[in-house]
Amino acid sequence: MVNDGEGNYQKYQEVEDKVVAGSDETFRINEDTTPFIILRWTSVPNSNYGRGLVEHYIGDLRNYEAMNMVMVDLASVMSKVVYMVNPNTQHGTDVEDLNNATTGDYIAGHADDITVPQTNKNSDLNALLNYMQTLELRLSQAFLLFTSRDAERVTAKEIARTAQQLEETLGGVYSLLSDELQKPLLSLFIKELNIKLDTQIEPVITSGLEALGRGNDANKLMQFIEGLGVIPEGWNEVNKNTLVNRLAYATGIDVDNLIKTVEQKEAEQKAMQEQAMQQQLGASMAQNGGKVLAEQAGANPQLLQ
């Protein structure tokens, strides 16, 4: 793809330095939909290239790899076992007897004549381990390797807090990808499917910082709802329809055919009133019928026989 310096881009394909016939195409990124979507993790001002997440932490990654190699070498040195026998022993301890002895054999010698050299590198090893753990913590946080608390009971609130931390950490990345990936990709699909949108309709990507704002609104609404339960008669001061609509919008739920319309609520209320009237009428008829039967029984005692 070649830029002519005037905003025009020419695309073509080559095979063995020969341009493939029919592969050339000229377009403008600002006007036409570009067939190329180039992604980046973070943008750098006045730079033609983006920066990846690994590049931001390349120092920690290299240090961790170097420390790991040192740990392997140190562990191999510390794991080497060598026995030393006193050459001036007075107790008849013989090196050849020790080499030829098998498990359970008896040989002449003295335990004080045999020693094992120690590296005495435990403090150095602990220092390396502590530094590697620090690097692991930094890298795990950078690459979002969050883990829940290691316990028998981990509450849903802790899981929700972890999810919220992930969204807040990736908020800037979501916003960047929504502009550089989702919008161009949606434009490609619209062009490929030949969908004609009205000039007043503009596609909106609900992700990134905007989605985080909605998530915060949803959390605040839930806290507000919990607080209403503490205030006596608090629900009487709230427009429930507006609260339900705002909560659905904040959580990104499509309310189509989900929330009852005014007509549906009026029909349900009318049906409940009719059902209550029928129950009241049935109870009244049963009560009046019992009185009539009692009066007839008093006038004619034979009815009770």
Legacy VTK file of the C-alpha trace (Angstrom):
# vtk DataFile Version 3.0
C-alpha trace
ASCII
DATASET POLYDATA
POINTS 305 float
0.000 0.000 0.000
1.522 3.316 -1.113
0.586 6.834 -0.017
0.947 9.448 -2.740
1.209 12.264 -0.186
-2.206 13.730 -1.018
-4.351 11.365 1.046
-4.714 8.807 -1.750
-3.647 5.218 -1.120
-2.834 2.755 -3.857
-2.978 -0.955 -3.100
-1.582 -3.687 -5.325
-0.086 -7.168 -5.072
3.168 -8.454 -6.523
4.517 -11.881 -7.427
8.240 -12.014 -8.178
8.376 -8.229 -8.577
5.482 -8.260 -11.041
2.188 -6.549 -10.275
-0.770 -8.940 -10.340
-3.312 -7.801 -12.893
-6.538 -6.572 -11.320
-5.057 -6.278 -7.834
-4.531 -2.517 -7.911
-7.011 -0.259 -6.135
-6.989 3.400 -5.139
-8.985 4.760 -2.218
-9.047 7.498 0.389
-9.144 6.538 4.050
-11.051 9.665 5.048
-13.805 9.043 2.509
-13.953 5.358 1.619
-13.795 2.353 3.876
-10.226 1.157 4.108
-9.725 -2.594 3.604
-6.904 -2.550 6.167
-7.419 -2.397 9.930
-4.111 -1.884 11.690
-4.316 -2.434 15.445
-2.098 -1.189 18.235
-2.173 -1.552 21.990
-1.242 2.030 22.881
-0.679 5.065 20.718
2.451 7.203 20.923
2.236 10.900 19.970
4.171 11.872 16.835
4.888 8.227 16.034
3.829 6.127 13.067
3.772 2.970 15.160
1.999 1.845 18.281
3.496 0.170 21.310
2.582 -3.287 22.533
2.030 -4.262 26.133
5.150 -6.442 26.153
7.278 -3.503 25.038
6.243 -1.517 28.111
7.486 -4.280 30.400
10.396 -5.599 28.350
12.811 -4.698 31.149
10.984 -6.769 33.757
10.631 -9.672 31.339
14.352 -9.691 30.546
15.292 -9.381 34.217
12.978 -12.230 35.116
14.496 -14.419 32.417
18.030 -13.555 33.582
17.173 -14.257 37.226
15.593 -17.547 36.218
18.805 -18.610 34.447
20.847 -17.646 37.521
18.461 -19.658 39.694
18.936 -22.726 37.492
22.731 -22.449 37.619
22.728 -21.846 41.365
20.363 -24.749 41.975
22.607 -27.071 39.953
25.644 -25.994 41.970
23.846 -26.382 45.296
22.474 -29.792 44.322
25.943 -31.218 43.605
26.965 -33.661 46.348
30.680 -34.345 46.929
32.165 -36.269 49.899
35.582 -35.317 51.246
37.711 -37.765 53.222
40.478 -36.601 55.512
43.756 -37.653 53.805
45.529 -37.771 57.175
42.974 -39.985 58.839
44.120 -42.089 61.770
41.038 -44.323 61.840
41.528 -46.401 58.733
38.861 -44.657 56.622
39.577 -45.593 53.017
38.188 -43.773 49.960
38.195 -46.928 47.827
36.178 -48.794 50.446
33.640 -45.970 50.428
33.337 -46.022 46.628
32.912 -49.798 46.484
30.499 -50.048 49.406
26.829 -50.691 48.701
23.820 -50.061 50.859
24.058 -52.040 54.091
27.787 -52.801 53.857
30.157 -52.464 56.826
33.509 -50.754 56.389
36.224 -49.591 58.744
36.347 -45.866 59.311
35.279 -42.880 61.359
32.412 -40.485 60.628
34.466 -37.406 61.486
36.815 -38.190 58.609
34.029 -37.626 56.054
32.539 -34.183 55.331
30.299 -32.668 52.679
31.211 -29.178 51.371
28.441 -26.583 51.699
27.936 -23.677 49.309
26.323 -21.459 52.006
24.314 -19.664 49.319
20.906 -19.851 51.001
20.799 -16.107 51.711
21.716 -15.343 48.087
19.055 -17.770 46.912
16.396 -16.128 49.103
17.339 -12.696 47.765
16.883 -13.942 44.193
13.558 -15.549 45.077
12.259 -12.323 46.660
13.265 -10.289 43.610
11.647 -12.799 41.252
8.451 -12.698 43.291
8.430 -8.904 42.988
8.815 -9.203 39.215
6.081 -11.831 39.076
3.692 -9.567 40.969
4.365 -6.617 38.662
4.017 -8.715 35.521
0.877 -10.481 36.737
-0.771 -7.124 37.408
0.378 -5.761 34.047
-0.936 -8.782 32.131
-4.154 -8.953 34.211
-3.424 -12.270 35.863
-5.695 -11.448 38.777
-6.603 -14.351 41.020
-9.353 -14.595 43.602
-8.612 -15.038 47.262
-7.540 -18.593 48.024
-10.246 -19.566 50.485
-13.161 -21.920 50.852
-15.707 -19.144 50.448
-15.060 -16.371 47.952
-17.966 -13.934 47.867
-19.600 -12.758 44.673
-18.667 -9.202 45.620
-14.975 -10.085 45.438
-15.468 -11.620 42.000
-17.371 -8.522 40.867
-14.589 -6.285 42.216
-12.011 -8.246 40.233
-14.102 -7.905 37.069
-14.438 -4.176 37.684
-10.661 -3.833 38.085
-10.160 -5.582 34.762
-12.597 -3.261 33.005
-11.058 -0.142 34.543
-7.552 -1.308 33.645
-8.542 -2.008 30.038
-10.774 1.033 29.655
-8.273 2.934 27.514
-7.568 -0.127 25.380
-11.298 -0.693 24.823
-11.713 2.922 23.725
-8.779 2.676 21.323
-10.025 -0.591 19.822
-13.562 0.746 19.486
-12.261 3.560 17.250
-9.621 1.594 15.349
-11.218 -1.872 15.122
-14.930 -1.984 15.806
-15.974 1.118 13.903
-13.973 0.297 10.733
-15.078 -3.333 10.938
-18.707 -2.271 11.235
-18.274 0.027 8.248
-16.847 -2.874 6.225
-19.818 -5.074 7.108
-22.286 -2.331 6.220
-20.568 -1.784 2.872
-20.284 -5.507 2.126
-23.940 -6.180 2.990
-24.982 -3.091 0.999
-26.930 -1.628 3.930
-28.204 1.885 3.371
-28.499 3.836 6.606
-30.378 7.074 6.989
-28.166 10.133 7.141
-29.431 10.819 10.672
-28.385 7.359 11.895
-24.836 7.033 13.152
-23.492 3.756 14.577
-22.227 4.091 18.146
-19.817 1.645 19.793
-20.839 1.155 23.424
-17.524 -0.014 24.823
-14.461 1.480 26.395
-14.813 4.505 28.663
-18.473 4.934 27.736
-19.263 1.393 28.807
-17.284 1.938 32.012
-19.396 5.006 32.702
-22.527 2.936 32.310
-21.115 0.296 34.629
-20.434 2.937 37.287
-23.979 4.270 36.869
-25.348 0.771 37.373
-23.320 0.348 40.578
-24.524 3.695 41.891
-28.139 2.806 41.091
-27.802 -0.498 42.958
-26.391 1.366 45.980
-29.297 3.797 45.722
-31.790 0.916 45.673
-30.151 -0.643 48.743
-30.342 2.700 50.540
-34.067 3.018 49.809
-34.722 -0.091 51.896
-33.296 1.687 54.948
-35.425 4.839 54.611
-39.018 4.416 55.830
-41.476 4.917 52.975
-38.524 5.613 50.689
-40.046 3.833 47.681
-43.039 6.189 47.783
-40.765 9.039 46.674
-39.351 7.208 43.633
-40.687 6.957 40.096
-40.247 3.207 39.656
-40.694 3.253 35.879
-37.866 5.767 35.432
-35.638 3.834 37.850
-36.187 0.565 35.961
-35.456 2.214 32.601
-32.265 3.853 33.891
-31.031 0.604 35.426
-31.689 -1.270 32.185
-29.840 1.402 30.176
-26.875 1.403 32.584
-26.511 -2.383 32.364
-26.857 -2.354 28.557
-29.997 -4.497 28.449
-32.442 -4.230 25.547
-35.796 -3.309 27.117
-37.809 -4.100 23.991
-40.772 -6.294 25.057
-39.187 -6.564 28.499
-40.734 -3.696 30.463
-44.521 -3.513 30.605
-46.230 -0.707 28.747
-48.861 1.569 30.283
-51.602 -0.294 28.412
-50.396 -3.670 29.706
-50.317 -2.443 33.295
-53.809 -0.927 32.952
-55.137 -4.214 31.522
-53.541 -6.209 34.362
-54.965 -3.822 36.951
-58.418 -4.086 35.385
-58.203 -7.874 35.365
-57.186 -7.896 39.042
-60.113 -5.645 39.931
-62.551 -7.890 38.059
-61.123 -10.974 39.776
-61.461 -9.289 43.188
-65.089 -8.337 42.421
-65.861 -11.921 41.365
-64.368 -13.294 44.563
-66.295 -10.774 46.666
-69.522 -11.581 44.804
-68.970 -15.316 45.265
-68.375 -14.899 48.996
-71.521 -12.740 49.317
-73.633 -15.272 47.447
-72.341 -18.094 49.630
-73.109 -16.121 52.785
-76.608 -15.184 51.647
-77.307 -18.732 50.523
-76.410 -20.025 53.993
-78.798 -17.579 55.643
-81.647 -18.600 53.338
-81.009 -22.283 54.038
-80.993 -21.629 57.789
-84.277 -19.720 57.595
-85.909 -22.491 55.583
-84.630 -25.087 58.042
-86.126 -23.125 60.980
-89.529 -22.934 59.262
-89.494 -26.581 58.270
-87.424 -28.738 60.677
-87.906 -31.773 58.426
-85.325 -30.336 56.025
-82.640 -31.084 58.625
-83.697 -34.759 59.016
LINES 1 306
305 0 1 2 3 4 5 6 7 8 9 10 11 12 13 14 15 16 17 18 19 20 21 22 23 24 25 26 27 28 29 30 31 32 33 34 35 36 37 38 39 40 41 42 43 44 45 46 47 48 49 50 51 52 53 54 55 56 57 58 59 60 61 62 63 64 65 66 67 68 69 70 71 72 73 74 75 76 77 78 79 80 81 82 83 84 85 86 87 88 89 90 91 92 93 94 95 96 97 98 99 100 101 102 103 104 105 106 107 108 109 110 111 112 113 114 115 116 117 118 119 120 121 122 123 124 125 126 127 128 129 130 131 132 133 134 135 136 137 138 139 140 141 142 143 144 145 146 147 148 149 150 151 152 153 154 155 156 157 158 159 160 161 162 163 164 165 166 167 168 169 170 171 172 173 174 175 176 177 178 179 180 181 182 183 184 185 186 187 188 189 190 191 192 193 194 195 196 197 198 199 200 201 202 203 204 205 206 207 208 209 210 211 212 213 214 215 216 217 218 219 220 221 222 223 224 225 226 227 228 229 230 231 232 233 234 235 236 237 238 239 240 241 242 243 244 245 246 247 248 249 250 251 252 253 254 255 256 257 258 259 260 261 262 263 264 265 266 267 268 269 270 271 272 273 274 275 276 277 278 279 280 281 282 283 284 285 286 287 288 289 290 291 292 293 294 295 296 297 298 299 300 301 302 303 304
